[in-house]
Amino acid sequence: MIREATINDAKVLADLINDVEKNSEFLLYEPGERKLTEEKQRQMIESLANQCNATILIAEKQNNFVGYLVIIGGKSKRTRHSAYLVA
């Protein structure tokens, strides 16, 4: 199942992102470089929820988070139609 993240997902999502960063050599941050906490993730979810062209999608399988996609749209009039993706 794929759905939008809510602030109630902050802890599990932060744990998943930290785990993915720890186990991949192809992401922007190296293991331990970013100190993502539940509170920081909650703030990100709230911030993106207030934008009309941004969200975080969560992939779940049997009630376990198995993936995520962060979508952040452009802020200027000329780039609002575009987004950058973090998976």
C-alpha positions in Angstrom: 0.0 0.0 0.0 1.2 3.5 -0.8 -0.1 6.5 1.2 0.9 10.0 2.4 2.8 10.3 5.6 1.3 11.8 8.7 2.9 13.2 11.8 2.1 9.9 13.5 4.6 8.2 11.1 7.5 10.4 12.1 9.4 7.9 14.3 9.1 4.9 12.0 9.8 7.0 8.9 12.9 8.5 10.6 14.1 5.0 11.5 13.6 3.8 7.9 15.4 6.8 6.4 18.3 6.4 8.8 18.5 2.7 8.0 18.5 3.3 4.2 21.2 5.9 4.6 23.2 3.5 6.7 23.0 0.8 4.1 23.4 2.6 0.8 26.5 4.1 -0.9 24.4 6.0 -3.5 22.6 8.6 -1.4 23.5 12.2 -0.6 24.3 11.6 3.0 26.8 9.1 4.3 25.9 6.9 7.3 25.6 9.0 10.4 26.2 12.3 8.6 22.6 13.5 9.1 21.2 13.2 12.6 17.5 12.6 11.6 15.3 12.4 14.7 11.6 11.8 15.2 11.1 15.5 15.9 13.0 16.6 12.8 11.0 14.2 10.7 7.7 15.4 12.3 8.7 19.0 11.4 9.4 17.9 7.8 6.1 16.2 7.5 4.2 19.2 8.8 6.2 21.6 6.6 5.5 19.6 3.4 1.8 19.2 4.4 1.5 23.0 4.2 2.8 23.1 0.6 0.4 22.5 -2.2 3.1 20.7 -4.3 5.0 18.6 -1.8 4.4 15.4 0.1 6.0 12.3 1.5 4.7 9.0 0.3 5.2 5.8 2.3 5.1 2.3 1.0 3.8 -0.3 3.4 3.8 -4.1 3.2 2.0 -6.0 6.0 2.0 -2.9 8.2 5.8 -2.4 7.8 7.3 0.6 6.1 9.3 -0.7 3.1 10.0 2.5 1.2 9.4 6.2 0.9 9.4 9.0 -1.6 9.8 12.7 -0.7 8.4 15.0 -3.3 9.2 18.7 -3.0 7.9 21.1 -5.7 9.4 24.3 -6.8 8.7 27.5 -5.0 8.8 30.1 -7.8 6.0 30.5 -10.3 8.3 29.1 -13.0 9.2 26.0 -11.2 6.0 25.1 -9.3 5.2 22.5 -11.9 8.4 20.6 -11.3 9.6 18.7 -8.3 12.7 17.1 -6.9 12.4 13.5 -5.6 14.2 11.8 -2.8 13.8 8.0 -2.6 
